[in-house]
Amino acid sequence: MPDRFKRLDVAEAMGDLQERTLAGLPCELAKLVYLASTRDYNCGRYYHDGLSFQYTTEVAEAALHSLHKEIFQKLLFTPLKNLVGDLETFIRASHSDSTTVLDLWKKLEPYRVVIPQDSDTVSRELFFSNIRIALAILGRRQAKGPHQDQQSASLPQ
């Protein structure tokens, strides 16, 4: 579709993306990972075929970038208990062995590439720290087996 017929409203494009794509994802972490995957790691630009068909490339990119930052901020200030739940949901939704996923996330730290590129240092480090803690909690739960004690099940908020 020629650009002259494409829509120019970033907020509308964000709503479209939230309704059509992000609403189907199981948790905020999955949304963050998905949005990060729409970014070209070589140049930092975002691209989404569906949005670019309806909106100009600039509007689609702005919508992706804005939602990426918004969801990152939401996760950054999520209580640790909720972040652990989100990480657990994300791992379960991957349909992979949870032990393997936990081990790889601890070893390779793929969560480092999911943050928006314009995030400040403090936010980045806080996010990384929170994810490492959530991974440790899930690893401990996994080591204990299906019957967790009350202490690990009720984290401070």
N, CA and C atoms as a LAMMPS dump frame, in Angstrom:
ITEM: TIMESTEP
0
ITEM: NUMBER OF ATOMS
471
ITEM: BOX BOUNDS ff ff ff
-5.0000000000000000e+02 5.0000000000000000e+02
-5.0000000000000000e+02 5.0000000000000000e+02
-5.0000000000000000e+02 5.0000000000000000e+02
ITEM: ATOMS id mol type element x y z
1 1 1 N 0.847 -1.165 0
2 1 2 C 0 0 0
3 1 3 C 0.898 1.235 0
4 2 1 N 0.675 2.191 -0.89
5 2 2 C 1.489 3.409 -0.906
6 2 3 C 1.35 4.182 0.407
7 3 1 N 2.444 4.824 0.842
8 3 2 C 2.444 5.567 2.101
9 3 3 C 1.339 6.612 2.179
10 4 1 N 0.957 7.173 1.071
11 4 2 C -0.052 8.239 1.118
12 4 3 C -1.411 7.715 1.585
13 5 1 N -1.621 6.416 1.546
14 5 2 C -2.878 5.825 2.004
15 5 3 C -2.756 5.209 3.394
16 6 1 N -1.58 5.239 3.955
17 6 2 C -1.358 4.626 5.261
18 6 3 C -1.689 5.608 6.381
19 7 1 N -2.082 5.054 7.525
20 7 2 C -2.46 5.869 8.679
21 7 3 C -1.218 6.401 9.383
22 8 1 N -1.41 7.528 10.084
23 8 2 C -0.282 8.24 10.673
24 8 3 C -0.354 8.375 12.197
25 9 1 N -1.292 7.734 12.85
26 9 2 C -1.517 7.902 14.28
27 9 3 C -0.767 6.84 15.084
28 10 1 N 0.246 7.266 15.839
29 10 2 C 1.068 6.345 16.63
30 10 3 C 0.23 5.678 17.72
31 11 1 N -0.611 6.439 18.403
32 11 2 C -1.443 5.87 19.47
33 11 3 C -2.38 4.803 18.902
34 12 1 N -2.912 5.036 17.724
35 12 2 C -3.784 4.052 17.074
36 12 3 C -2.989 2.789 16.737
37 13 1 N -1.78 2.97 16.242
38 13 2 C -0.928 1.822 15.91
39 13 3 C -0.572 1.034 17.173
40 14 1 N -0.336 1.736 18.273
41 14 2 C -0.041 1.06 19.539
42 14 3 C -1.245 0.235 19.989
43 15 1 N -2.434 0.814 19.888
44 15 2 C -3.643 0.1 20.251
45 15 3 C -3.855 -1.125 19.383
46 16 1 N -3.599 -0.968 18.092
47 16 2 C -3.719 -2.075 17.138
48 16 3 C -2.783 -3.215 17.535
49 17 1 N -1.544 -2.875 17.825
50 17 2 C -0.55 -3.878 18.219
51 17 3 C -0.943 -4.558 19.527
52 18 1 N -1.444 -3.781 20.486
53 18 2 C -1.852 -4.363 21.762
54 18 3 C -3.019 -5.331 21.578
55 19 1 N -3.994 -4.94 20.773
56 19 2 C -5.188 -5.768 20.571
57 19 3 C -4.921 -7.007 19.728
58 20 1 N -4.179 -6.843 18.647
59 20 2 C -4.008 -7.94 17.699
60 20 3 C -2.854 -8.883 18.029
61 21 1 N -1.832 -8.373 18.638
62 21 2 C -0.641 -9.194 18.847
63 21 3 C -0.344 -9.438 20.322
64 22 1 N -0.176 -8.377 21.065
65 22 2 C 0.275 -8.521 22.449
66 22 3 C -0.767 -9.159 23.354
67 23 1 N -2.034 -8.952 23.07
68 23 2 C -3.098 -9.524 23.905
69 23 3 C -3.037 -11.054 23.924
70 24 1 N -2.488 -11.643 22.895
71 24 2 C -2.394 -13.098 22.818
72 24 3 C -1.199 -13.688 23.534
73 25 1 N -0.333 -12.849 24.06
74 25 2 C 0.856 -13.346 24.756
75 25 3 C 0.541 -13.541 26.24
76 26 1 N 1.141 -14.549 26.871
77 26 2 C 0.716 -14.964 28.21
78 26 3 C 1.12 -14.064 29.379
79 27 1 N 2.119 -13.189 29.195
80 27 2 C 2.59 -12.379 30.313
81 27 3 C 3.382 -11.181 29.792
82 28 1 N 3.687 -10.27 30.698
83 28 2 C 4.417 -9.055 30.324
84 28 3 C 5.828 -9.369 29.825
85 29 1 N 6.47 -10.351 30.413
86 29 2 C 7.818 -10.712 29.961
87 29 3 C 7.786 -11.219 28.527
88 30 1 N 6.777 -11.998 28.184
89 30 2 C 6.636 -12.482 26.801
90 30 3 C 6.43 -11.31 25.85
91 31 1 N 5.687 -10.31 26.284
92 31 2 C 5.471 -9.115 25.454
93 31 3 C 6.785 -8.362 25.258
94 32 1 N 7.559 -8.246 26.326
95 32 2 C 8.855 -7.561 26.229
96 32 3 C 9.781 -8.285 25.264
97 33 1 N 9.848 -9.603 25.382
98 33 2 C 10.7 -10.405 24.499
99 33 3 C 10.226 -10.272 23.054
100 34 1 N 8.926 -10.318 22.846
101 34 2 C 8.382 -10.184 21.493
102 34 3 C 8.743 -8.824 20.896
103 35 1 N 8.507 -7.763 21.648
104 35 2 C 8.8 -6.421 21.119
105 35 3 C 10.287 -6.248 20.838
106 36 1 N 11.129 -6.782 21.708
107 36 2 C 12.573 -6.712 21.474
108 36 3 C 12.944 -7.449 20.197
109 37 1 N 12.202 -8.515 19.885
110 37 2 C 12.513 -9.292 18.676
111 37 3 C 12.14 -8.56 17.392
112 38 1 N 11.364 -7.498 17.507
113 38 2 C 11.016 -6.718 16.306
114 38 3 C 12.086 -5.662 16.008
115 39 1 N 13.089 -5.587 16.864
116 39 2 C 14.171 -4.607 16.699
117 39 3 C 15.352 -5.273 16.004
118 40 1 N 15.865 -4.613 14.995
119 40 2 C 17.07 -5.08 14.307
120 40 3 C 18.258 -4.749 15.203
121 41 1 N 18.955 -5.77 15.656
122 41 2 C 20.054 -5.552 16.602
123 41 3 C 21.257 -4.857 15.976
124 42 1 N 21.312 -4.778 14.662
125 42 2 C 22.43 -4.108 14.001
126 42 3 C 22.253 -2.595 13.945
127 43 1 N 21.001 -2.148 13.841
128 43 2 C 20.791 -0.7 13.705
129 43 3 C 19.828 -0.131 14.738
130 44 1 N 19.145 -1.001 15.485
131 44 2 C 18.246 -0.532 16.527
132 44 3 C 16.857 -0.139 16.054
133 45 1 N 16.564 -0.327 14.778
134 45 2 C 15.251 0.042 14.241
135 45 3 C 14.272 -1.105 14.424
136 46 1 N 13.008 -0.738 14.602
137 46 2 C 11.945 -1.719 14.796
138 46 3 C 11.193 -1.916 13.487
139 47 1 N 10.715 -3.145 13.283
140 47 2 C 9.943 -3.421 12.081
141 47 3 C 8.906 -4.506 12.366
142 48 1 N 7.708 -4.291 11.83
143 48 2 C 6.613 -5.244 12.002
144 48 3 C 5.794 -5.22 10.714
145 49 1 N 5.763 -6.344 10.012
146 49 2 C 5.073 -6.409 8.719
147 49 3 C 3.629 -5.943 8.787
148 50 1 N 2.882 -6.443 9.762
149 50 2 C 1.464 -6.103 9.868
150 50 3 C 1.237 -4.622 10.092
151 51 1 N 1.993 -4.034 10.997
152 51 2 C 1.849 -2.599 11.255
153 51 3 C 2.3 -1.778 10.059
154 52 1 N 3.371 -2.196 9.43
155 52 2 C 3.894 -1.443 8.285
156 52 3 C 2.974 -1.509 7.069
157 53 1 N 2.083 -2.475 7.05
158 53 2 C 1.112 -2.543 5.963
159 53 3 C 0.03 -1.487 6.155
160 54 1 N -0.373 -1.261 7.408
161 54 2 C -1.451 -0.314 7.711
162 54 3 C -0.957 1.109 7.998
163 55 1 N 0.241 1.211 8.531
164 55 2 C 0.786 2.5 8.965
165 55 3 C 2.104 2.751 8.243
166 56 1 N 2.539 3.995 8.262
167 56 2 C 3.84 4.292 7.664
168 56 3 C 4.927 3.586 8.476
169 57 1 N 6.068 3.392 7.887
170 57 2 C 7.183 2.737 8.569
171 57 3 C 7.551 3.496 9.835
172 58 1 N 7.534 4.823 9.76
173 58 2 C 7.897 5.658 10.907
174 58 3 C 6.893 5.496 12.05
175 59 1 N 5.606 5.45 11.723
176 59 2 C 4.568 5.295 12.743
177 59 3 C 4.664 3.908 13.367
178 60 1 N 4.84 2.885 12.552
179 60 2 C 4.971 1.518 13.063
180 60 3 C 6.178 1.423 13.992
181 61 1 N 7.287 1.992 13.585
182 61 2 C 8.493 1.949 14.413
183 61 3 C 8.29 2.7 15.726
184 62 1 N 7.661 3.851 15.669
185 62 2 C 7.398 4.63 16.888
186 62 3 C 6.478 3.871 17.836
187 63 1 N 5.471 3.196 17.299
188 63 2 C 4.546 2.425 18.129
189 63 3 C 5.274 1.267 18.808
190 64 1 N 6.084 0.554 18.065
191 64 2 C 6.843 -0.576 18.622
192 64 3 C 7.796 -0.104 19.708
193 65 1 N 8.507 0.968 19.425
194 65 2 C 9.474 1.503 20.384
195 65 3 C 8.769 1.986 21.65
196 66 1 N 7.656 2.686 21.49
197 66 2 C 6.913 3.202 22.648
198 66 3 C 6.383 2.075 23.524
199 67 1 N 5.803 1.055 22.903
200 67 2 C 5.296 -0.077 23.679
201 67 3 C 6.432 -0.86 24.331
202 68 1 N 7.537 -0.967 23.649
203 68 2 C 8.706 -1.655 24.211
204 68 3 C 9.139 -0.948 25.502
205 69 1 N 9.257 0.372 25.44
206 69 2 C 9.64 1.149 26.623
207 69 3 C 8.591 1.051 27.726
208 70 1 N 7.317 1.1 27.341
209 70 2 C 6.22 1.052 28.312
210 70 3 C 6.215 -0.27 29.069
211 71 1 N 6.347 -1.357 28.365
212 71 2 C 6.316 -2.674 29.015
213 71 3 C 7.575 -2.896 29.846
214 72 1 N 8.71 -2.411 29.361
215 72 2 C 9.941 -2.499 30.142
216 72 3 C 9.763 -1.751 31.467
217 73 1 N 9.219 -0.547 31.422
218 73 2 C 9.008 0.235 32.642
219 73 3 C 8.051 -0.48 33.592
220 74 1 N 7.006 -1.078 33.032
221 74 2 C 6.045 -1.811 33.853
222 74 3 C 6.74 -2.971 34.572
223 75 1 N 7.562 -3.715 33.857
224 75 2 C 8.282 -4.838 34.465
225 75 3 C 9.331 -4.368 35.459
226 76 1 N 9.93 -3.242 35.173
227 76 2 C 10.965 -2.702 36.049
228 76 3 C 10.409 -2.426 37.441
229 77 1 N 9.161 -1.973 37.499
230 77 2 C 8.553 -1.617 38.78
231 77 3 C 7.559 -2.663 39.286
232 78 1 N 7.574 -3.839 38.671
233 78 2 C 6.731 -4.94 39.123
234 78 3 C 7.316 -5.527 40.4
235 79 1 N 6.482 -5.791 41.405
236 79 2 C 7.005 -6.442 42.613
237 79 3 C 7.681 -7.77 42.248
238 80 1 N 8.712 -8.123 42.982
239 80 2 C 9.492 -9.323 42.695
240 80 3 C 8.612 -10.569 42.627
241 81 1 N 7.641 -10.671 43.513
242 81 2 C 6.737 -11.819 43.523
243 81 3 C 6.035 -11.948 42.166
244 82 1 N 5.588 -10.849 41.614
245 82 2 C 4.901 -10.867 40.317
246 82 3 C 5.873 -11.161 39.175
247 83 1 N 7.095 -10.654 39.285
248 83 2 C 8.099 -10.921 38.257
249 83 3 C 8.444 -12.412 38.22
250 84 1 N 8.54 -13.017 39.376
251 84 2 C 8.802 -14.461 39.446
252 84 3 C 7.663 -15.209 38.754
253 85 1 N 6.424 -14.806 39.024
254 85 2 C 5.272 -15.435 38.383
255 85 3 C 5.286 -15.247 36.881
256 86 1 N 5.662 -14.053 36.44
257 86 2 C 5.756 -13.763 35.009
258 86 3 C 6.821 -14.631 34.342
259 87 1 N 7.962 -14.74 34.992
260 87 2 C 9.051 -15.56 34.454
261 87 3 C 8.628 -17.029 34.389
262 88 1 N 7.936 -17.475 35.412
263 88 2 C 7.459 -18.858 35.433
264 88 3 C 6.455 -19.098 34.298
265 89 1 N 5.55 -18.162 34.091
266 89 2 C 4.577 -18.255 32.99
267 89 3 C 5.286 -18.257 31.648
268 90 1 N 6.266 -17.391 31.495
269 90 2 C 7.033 -17.298 30.257
270 90 3 C 7.729 -18.622 29.948
271 91 1 N 8.357 -19.199 30.947
272 91 2 C 9.074 -20.464 30.756
273 91 3 C 8.088 -21.582 30.408
274 92 1 N 6.984 -21.628 31.119
275 92 2 C 5.968 -22.649 30.85
276 92 3 C 5.434 -22.52 29.419
277 93 1 N 5.212 -21.296 28.972
278 93 2 C 4.675 -21.055 27.63
279 93 3 C 5.669 -21.406 26.526
280 94 1 N 6.941 -21.519 26.875
281 94 2 C 7.956 -21.845 25.866
282 94 3 C 7.887 -23.305 25.439
283 95 1 N 7.189 -24.118 26.219
284 95 2 C 7.064 -25.558 25.946
285 95 3 C 8.427 -26.251 25.891
286 96 1 N 9.383 -25.682 26.598
287 96 2 C 10.71 -26.286 26.711
288 96 3 C 10.881 -26.796 28.127
289 97 1 N 11.866 -27.63 28.327
290 97 2 C 12.17 -28.132 29.66
291 97 3 C 12.572 -26.956 30.546
292 98 1 N 11.872 -26.782 31.662
293 98 2 C 12.118 -25.615 32.508
294 98 3 C 13.532 -25.59 33.083
295 99 1 N 14.096 -26.744 33.378
296 99 2 C 15.47 -26.8 33.886
297 99 3 C 16.441 -26.265 32.836
298 100 1 N 16.236 -26.676 31.595
299 100 2 C 17.098 -26.216 30.503
300 100 3 C 16.978 -24.713 30.32
301 101 1 N 15.741 -24.206 30.332
302 101 2 C 15.521 -22.763 30.15
303 101 3 C 16.179 -21.986 31.279
304 102 1 N 15.959 -22.418 32.514
305 102 2 C 16.58 -21.728 33.656
306 102 3 C 18.1 -21.73 33.549
307 103 1 N 18.664 -22.888 33.23
308 103 2 C 20.123 -22.978 33.102
309 103 3 C 20.661 -22.057 32.01
310 104 1 N 19.984 -22.054 30.861
311 104 2 C 20.435 -21.196 29.76
312 104 3 C 20.285 -19.718 30.089
313 105 1 N 19.182 -19.363 30.735
314 105 2 C 18.992 -17.961 31.095
315 105 3 C 20.033 -17.513 32.122
316 106 1 N 20.413 -18.407 33.016
317 106 2 C 21.459 -18.061 33.985
318 106 3 C 22.821 -17.948 33.309
319 107 1 N 23.079 -18.849 32.386
320 107 2 C 24.4 -18.902 31.731
321 107 3 C 24.558 -17.84 30.638
322 108 1 N 23.594 -17.761 29.716
323 108 2 C 23.724 -16.877 28.549
324 108 3 C 23.14 -15.476 28.748
325 109 1 N 22.278 -15.323 29.738
326 109 2 C 21.642 -14.043 30.05
327 109 3 C 20.969 -13.384 28.841
328 110 1 N 20.071 -14.106 28.161
329 110 2 C 19.408 -13.517 26.991
330 110 3 C 18.528 -12.323 27.334
331 111 1 N 18.171 -12.181 28.589
332 111 2 C 17.357 -11.04 29.019
333 111 3 C 18.08 -9.702 28.818
334 112 1 N 19.377 -9.746 28.602
335 112 2 C 20.131 -8.508 28.378
336 112 3 C 19.783 -7.823 27.053
337 113 1 N 19.282 -8.598 26.083
338 113 2 C 18.966 -8 24.781
339 113 3 C 17.513 -7.545 24.666
340 114 1 N 16.72 -7.775 25.704
341 114 2 C 15.303 -7.421 25.589
342 114 3 C 14.975 -6.016 26.073
343 115 1 N 15.935 -5.318 26.618
344 115 2 C 15.648 -3.977 27.119
345 115 3 C 15.713 -2.955 25.983
346 116 1 N 14.943 -1.876 26.091
347 116 2 C 15.027 -0.816 25.075
348 116 3 C 16.433 -0.211 25.059
349 117 1 N 16.914 0.124 23.883
350 117 2 C 18.288 0.604 23.763
351 117 3 C 18.526 1.94 24.451
352 118 1 N 17.478 2.73 24.658
353 118 2 C 17.656 4.036 25.286
354 118 3 C 17.403 4.003 26.794
355 119 1 N 17.423 2.81 27.385
356 119 2 C 17.242 2.688 28.833
357 119 3 C 18.475 3.216 29.55
358 120 1 N 18.252 3.845 30.694
359 120 2 C 19.384 4.368 31.454
360 120 3 C 20.071 3.22 32.209
361 121 1 N 21.277 3.461 32.622
362 121 2 C 22.109 2.448 33.267
363 121 3 C 21.473 1.887 34.531
364 122 1 N 20.906 2.739 35.362
365 122 2 C 20.304 2.279 36.611
366 122 3 C 19.124 1.343 36.318
367 123 1 N 18.277 1.724 35.369
368 123 2 C 17.127 0.881 35.005
369 123 3 C 17.58 -0.458 34.454
370 124 1 N 18.58 -0.432 33.577
371 124 2 C 19.102 -1.681 33.012
372 124 3 C 19.616 -2.604 34.105
373 125 1 N 20.44 -2.08 34.985
374 125 2 C 21.046 -2.903 36.032
375 125 3 C 20.006 -3.406 37.029
376 126 1 N 19.01 -2.582 37.337
377 126 2 C 17.936 -3.017 38.232
378 126 3 C 17.149 -4.165 37.598
379 127 1 N 16.832 -4.025 36.317
380 127 2 C 16.117 -5.078 35.602
381 127 3 C 16.929 -6.373 35.597
382 128 1 N 18.21 -6.281 35.248
383 128 2 C 19.073 -7.463 35.217
384 128 3 C 19.123 -8.132 36.595
385 129 1 N 19.262 -7.334 37.625
386 129 2 C 19.324 -7.853 38.98
387 129 3 C 18.015 -8.547 39.354
388 130 1 N 16.901 -7.927 39.047
389 130 2 C 15.6 -8.528 39.358
390 130 3 C 15.394 -9.847 38.622
391 131 1 N 15.808 -9.906 37.374
392 131 2 C 15.672 -11.153 36.611
393 131 3 C 16.568 -12.235 37.21
394 132 1 N 17.797 -11.881 37.575
395 132 2 C 18.688 -12.871 38.192
396 132 3 C 18.105 -13.403 39.502
397 133 1 N 17.494 -12.525 40.285
398 133 2 C 16.864 -12.956 41.54
399 133 3 C 15.683 -13.875 41.239
400 134 1 N 14.858 -13.496 40.272
401 134 2 C 13.704 -14.324 39.892
402 134 3 C 14.163 -15.69 39.402
403 135 1 N 15.238 -15.728 38.634
404 135 2 C 15.784 -17.001 38.174
405 135 3 C 16.261 -17.851 39.35
406 136 1 N 16.897 -17.229 40.316
407 136 2 C 17.379 -17.954 41.488
408 136 3 C 16.211 -18.519 42.291
409 137 1 N 15.163 -17.739 42.437
410 137 2 C 13.984 -18.21 43.177
411 137 3 C 13.352 -19.392 42.456
412 138 1 N 13.197 -19.285 41.153
413 138 2 C 12.613 -20.4 40.392
414 138 3 C 13.519 -21.625 40.44
415 139 1 N 14.816 -21.415 40.383
416 139 2 C 15.757 -22.535 40.486
417 139 3 C 15.643 -23.223 41.832
418 140 1 N 15.498 -22.448 42.87
419 140 2 C 15.35 -23.018 44.222
420 140 3 C 14.045 -23.795 44.323
421 141 1 N 12.978 -23.229 43.8
422 141 2 C 11.687 -23.93 43.815
423 141 3 C 11.788 -25.252 43.055
424 142 1 N 12.447 -25.2 41.923
425 142 2 C 12.585 -26.398 41.088
426 142 3 C 13.386 -27.476 41.823
427 143 1 N 14.431 -27.062 42.525
428 143 2 C 15.258 -28.015 43.261
429 143 3 C 14.487 -28.672 44.402
430 144 1 N 13.534 -27.931 44.966
431 144 2 C 12.731 -28.471 46.067
432 144 3 C 11.652 -29.413 45.579
433 145 1 N 11.296 -29.312 44.317
434 145 2 C 10.242 -30.173 43.789
435 145 3 C 8.877 -29.513 43.883
436 146 1 N 7.824 -30.277 43.633
437 146 2 C 6.485 -29.71 43.547
438 146 3 C 5.931 -29.19 44.866
439 147 1 N 6.468 -29.64 46.018
440 147 2 C 5.955 -29.195 47.318
441 147 3 C 6.892 -28.145 47.894
442 148 1 N 6.544 -26.888 47.654
443 148 2 C 7.38 -25.794 48.129
444 148 3 C 6.99 -25.433 49.55
445 149 1 N 7.946 -24.933 50.277
446 149 2 C 7.587 -24.485 51.611
447 149 3 C 6.929 -23.114 51.528
448 150 1 N 6.29 -22.696 52.594
449 150 2 C 5.545 -21.43 52.588
450 150 3 C 6.484 -20.241 52.394
451 151 1 N 7.693 -20.321 52.866
452 151 2 C 8.611 -19.204 52.763
453 151 3 C 8.89 -18.84 51.303
454 152 1 N 9.144 -19.807 50.437
455 152 2 C 9.439 -19.498 49.043
456 152 3 C 8.176 -19.151 48.265
457 153 1 N 7.011 -19.553 48.798
458 153 2 C 5.766 -19.267 48.086
459 153 3 C 5.259 -17.879 48.391
460 154 1 N 5.713 -17.279 49.478
461 154 2 C 5.215 -15.938 49.806
462 154 3 C 6.375 -14.969 49.919
463 155 1 N 6.726 -14.387 48.807
464 155 2 C 7.818 -13.421 48.761
465 155 3 C 7.335 -12.053 49.193
466 156 1 N 8.196 -11.236 49.726
467 156 2 C 7.807 -9.866 50.069
468 156 3 C 7.499 -9.077 48.791
469 157 1 N 6.609 -8.121 48.927
470 157 2 C 6.24 -7.298 47.758
471 157 3 C 6.974 -6.006 47.733
